[in-house]
Amino acid sequence: MQQPPARYDVIIVGAGHNGLTAAAYLAKAGRKVLMLERRSVVGGCAVTEEVDAELAPGCRVSTASYIATMLRPAIIRDLKLASYGLKMVACDPIVQAALENDVVGWWSDEARMRAELARVAPDDVETFFATEHELKRLAAYLQPFFLEAPPDIHATGLSRLSELWRNYRRFRGVTGDDISGLTRFLTGSLGEFLDRRFESDKLKRLILSNSLYGKHGGPYHPGTAMGLLFHLLSGGDADQQAWQGHVIGGMGAITQAMRAACDELGVEIRTDAPVDVINVTNGRAQGVTLESGEVIDAGLVVSNADPKRTFLTLLDKSELPADFRADVANIRMDGPAGKVNFVLSEEPQVNGMPAGRTRAQRSLFTLIPTLAEAEANYNASQQGHVPDRLWVDCVLASNVDDTLAPNGRHMLTCFVQYLPY
């Protein structure tokens, strides 16, 4: 007699880094978890892939995401990712602006940063450090919310009291000035903030280069100041604010370590298993049907896919209110940036790069326009034009990680904005 198919506690659609993290924690909590990934590899946007086995054998690149930021120390620790091979090397300088015949670094060491500022922005030295201190304090207030459920604005009765108490405890150390500052960052523009605070154009461009990755809107658009706080959130195994790092083996090493943790915890992972539909009965997800026709039951379905794919493609339209579907359909998902990966025969030479920079210190640099140019570039992209002077964030990961390219080859990845979609 044929056995009925196994029923799972949880099915996770998609095996990106968020899905893998969820799977591991659910398995640690004793749940029977199945992950279904449409591709032949796990990792989503955090993968390392060979560029071309014939034309560039042995040359590997982080295809999509390319620098590790805000990977929570608790996740690294709880999932024992280091024991599964995860190794990261901090970027220092954190970011490096390649200007006209000059390169300006943002160093983690205060003494070295003071010396850099004294060279390019002598009137802004103390203002810079005062501003950085203020921003880190505000970012620290926001950080816990990334690991909590958002406030339930519809809570009533005892649940409402619990929500009020939780939020009171979170904000009890926040002053009125802090609330005002957070509001300005949530609604104000990056350009206006920098113009009010600093004199040096070079310093403004350095800060710009680390504050608006992939965001719709030029630096003078409302809401762009939030990028200042976003990139000061903590990450890495040392729980350091503003931490950024190269991953040895490329970004795929993160998700391969996560997969190993999931395997150890008993998570079942199936690749080449695209989901066709999430099955719903009486308003509750009950499992999925694969494109192959196979039906798999579960008590809970978690989607690692984007909102549009999840709610508009994987769920029948009769299962959701029309106004909710309309809201999801109106989410803007067309990005303002592109990514280009290069295999090079030699390391690129950057005008103004100091002779004393080590290979690791030369591993990242940003070709950054002025604030006014960046604003004009965004506006041009919205009219369907490619700007003449692009903003290009460059990472030469092979300068830090020789597993990515054989001798005589270099891997350069470029994140380019603003581009028409």
N, C-alpha and C positions, 0 to 999 in steps of 0.2 A: 504494500500500500504506500502510495507516494505521500511523503511528509509535507505538511503545509509550510509555506515560506516562513522564515523567521520574522518575528515582529520585533521592532526596535523601539526603545524608549524615545530616541531622537534620531531624525534624519537631518543632516546638514547638506544643503544644496550649495556646492561650490567649495573648493579647497584652497582658497586664498589664505593669507596669513591671519585674517580675522576669523575665518571659519575653522582653521586649524587650532587657533587659540581657544575658541569656544568648545571645540570637540575635546580638547585635552582637559579642560576644567570640568566639563560635564562627565567625562569618564572618571576623573578623580573623585567626583561626587557619587560614583557608583552607577551611572547610567550606561545603558547599552546603546552605543552610538554608531551610526553608519554615515560615512561621508561619500557624496557622489560628485565626481568632477568630470566635466565634459571633455577636458583635454587629456593627453596621455601623461601629463606631469602635474604635480601639485604646485601651488605657490602663487597662482594668480599674477598680480603685478610684481611679486618678489620672486623672480626666477633668474637663473644664470644659464645662458644658452650659447652653444657654439655658433659663430656667425655664419660660416660656410665651410663645411668639412673639406671641400675640394680646393677652393681658392684661398682659404685662410685656416688651414688645419691647426687645431689647438688654441685658436683665438676665441675667447669666451667673453661675454658681456652681460651685464645686468640689463636685460631687454627694456624694462619699463622703469620702475623705481631704481634709484642708483646710489643713494646715501642713506644710512640708517640714522633716523632721528626719532626721539620720543618712544623708542621701544622700552616699555616700562621695566624697571629693575625687578619688580615683583614677578613679572611674567618670566623673565630670564631665570630667576631663582626658583620659582614654583615648578616650572617645567624642566628645570635642570638642563637648560639649553647648552651651557658650556660643556657638559659631560657628553653631549651629542655632537661636539665639534664646532660649536659657534665661537668664533673669535673675531673681535672688532678692534680696530685701531682708531683712536680719536683723531679727528681732523684738527690740526693746529698749524697755521691759522684756521679758525672756524670757517672763514670766508676770505676771499682775496679779490679785490677789485683791480682789474687790469685797465688802467686809464691811458691817456695819451702819454706814452713814454714814462709811465710810472706805475708801480704796483703797490697797493696799500693793503696791508693785512689786518685782520681782526684777531688779535692774539688772546689766548686764555690767561696768560701771565700778565698781571697788572703792570709790572715794571716795563715789560717789553711793549705793552700797548701804550703806556704813557710816552715812551720814546718815539713810537710811530706817530702818535698824535702831535707830539711836539714838532715833528718834522713837517706834517701836512696840514695841521689844524691847531696851531699854538693857542689861539684865542678860545678854543672849544674844549680844552683838556678837562677842566674841572666839571664843566657842564655835561660832558659825555659820561663821566663816571657817576655823577649825581643822577642823571637820567637812567643809566643802566641799573643803578640800585633801585630806583623807583619802579622801573619796568619789571625787574625780577620779583619784587615784593608783590606787585599786582598779579603777575603770572602765577605766583605761588598760591594766591587765593583761588584762582580759577582751576588749578590743576586737579584738586580732588574730585571735581564734578565730572571729569573724564572717566572715572572709575565708579560712578554712581548712577543709579536711575535718575532721570531728570525729574524735577519737582512735578507732582501730580496736581495740576491746577483745578481738576474737577473733584478732588477728594472732599468727602463730607464726614461729619461726625468725628469719631475717634481717629479715623484715618487722616482727616484734615488737621487735627491737633498734632498727630505724629509728624506730618509734613512740616507744620509750622515750627515744631521743636527742632527737627533736623536742620532746617534752614537757619534757624536762630543760632544753633551751635556752630554752623559753618561760617556765619557772618558776624559772630559776636565780636571778633577782633578787628572788624573792618570799620574804619572811620568814615565820616561824611565826605571827607576829601577823597578817600579811596573810592567810594561809590561814584563820586563825580568824575574821578579819573577813569574808572572803568567805563562809565557811560560815554566819555569823550572818545575812548579807544574803539568802542563798539560802533559809534556813529560818525566819528571824524575821519579826516583824510590823512594819510601818511605824509603827503607833501606839505600840507599846512603845519603839521606837527614839527617836521624837520626844519621848515623855514622859520618857525617861531623860536626854536631852540638853538640852532647852529648857524655859524657864519660860513664855514668852509664847504665849498662845493664838493671837494674830494670826500670829505667825511659823509656828507649827505648821500653821495653815490655809493659809498661803502655800505651804509646802513640800508639803502634801497636794495642793494644786491642780495640781502638776506631776509627781505620782508614781504615780497609779493610774488613768490613762486606760483605760477599757474592760476592766478586769481583774475577773474574778470574785473576790469576796471583799471584805469591808470592811477598813478599815485595821488592825484587830486580828487579821486572819486570818494564819496562818503563810504565809510566802513573799512577803508584800506589800512587805517592805523592799527587795526586788530592784528595785522601781520607781525607787528613789533612784539606783541605778547605771545603769539602762537609759537614763534621760534625760540622763546625763552622757557618753554616747558621742559621738564626734566626727561632724561633718557639715558640709556647705557647702563652697564652693570654698576657704575659708581653713583647713579642717581644725581647727575650733575645738570644744572640748568644750562640751557643753550647747547647741550651736547650734540655733536654730530660725528659720525664715524664711518670709516671704510669697513666693509665686511670682507674678511679673507675668504676667497672663493666666490665673491659676488653676493648679491642680495638673495640668491637662491639658497645660500648656506643657512640663512635664517629659517626658511620654510622647510628645508631638508632636516634641520635639527628639530623643528616642531613636528614634522612627520614622524621622526624617530621617537619622540616623546609620546605621540599618539599611539604608535605601534606598541610601545612598551605598556601603555595604559589599556590596551585592548580595543582601541578604536578600529573599526573595519573601514578601510578606504578603498573605494573602487574608482579607477580612472576609466576614461573612454566610456563614461556612463552619463550622457546628457539627459537631463530631466525635461520631460515634455509638459507636464502639468502637476500642480500640487492638488491632491484630492481633498475635497472638503465635504463634510457631512454635518448637517444641522449647524452650520456656521463655524465648525472647528476643523482644522487641518487633521487629516487622518493618515497621511502618507503621500506617496508620489507615484506617478506613472512615467517610466522612462520612454525615450523615443523609440526604443526597441519594442515597446508594448508591455514590458514587465511591470507589474504592480507590486509595490513594496509598502507595507503598512507600518505606521509608527504613531505613538501617542502625541508627538510634537514634531513640527517641522521648523527648522531654522534656515533662513536664506542668507547666504553670503553673496548673493547677487545684488545688483544695484536696484534701487526702488522701482524704476520703470520696468525692468525685466521681471522683478518679483510680482508686482501688483497688476501690471498690464499685460504680461505675457504668460506667466506661469499660473495665474489664477483666472478662472472663468469670470467674465465681467459681471455675471449675475450674483457673484459672491460678495461684491463690494458696492457701497453706495455710489451713485453716479457722481456726486459732488466730490467725494474722496478721489475717485479715479481721475476726475478733471484736475484736481489739485496736483496729483502725481504727474499727470501728463504735462503740466505747466512747469515742472522743475527743469531748470536750464542745465543741461549736461554737456553742451558743446564747449570744449575747452579752448582757451586762447593760446595754447602752446603746442609745440611739436618736439619730438626727440629724434636725434640722428646719432647713430653709432658708427665710429670709424675704426678701421684697422690701419695703423700708420707704420711706416718703415723707420721713422725716427721721432724722437720727442719734439713736439712743437716748441718753437722759440717765442717767448712772450716779450715784447718790447718793455723795457724798464724792470724786468725781473732781476732782483739783486743777485749778484754773483754768489753770495754766501748761502742762498737757499738750498736745502737738501732736496733729494729726489722726492721725499714725502711731502715737503713743504711746497714743492712745485706741482703737486698732484691735483690741485684745484685752483681755478681762477675764473672770474666772471667778467666778460666784456659788457660793461654796463653804461647805458646812456645817462644823460642828466635827467633830473626830474621832469623838466619841460619836454625833453625829447621823448621820454617814456610815455608821458601823457599824450603827446602827438602820435606816437606809434600805436598806442591802443586805439585811439580814435580812427586812425587810418585802417587798422585791421578790421574795425567794425564796418567799414565801407568796402571791405573785400580786397584791400590792398596789402601787399607785403611791404613793411617799412624798409627804407633804405639802410637804416642803421639798427640792426637787431640787438636785442638783449640776449646774450648767450652765456649760460652757466656751463662751464667746462670741467669735467672730471677725468683725470688721467689715472684711472685706478691701477693700471699696471705698474705705476711708479711705486706703489705700496705693496701690491700683491702680484708676485711673479707667477702665480698659478693661472693667471688670466691670459698670458701670452708667452709664446716661446721667445728665445733670444732673437733680437733683431726685429721684434714687433712690439707695438704699443697700442693700447686700447684707449680711445678717446670717446667719451660720451658727451653729447651736447643737448642741453635742454633750452629750447629756443622760444622766445615770446617777443612781441605779440604777433600771432598769426591768425588770419581768417580761417574759420572752421570749414 
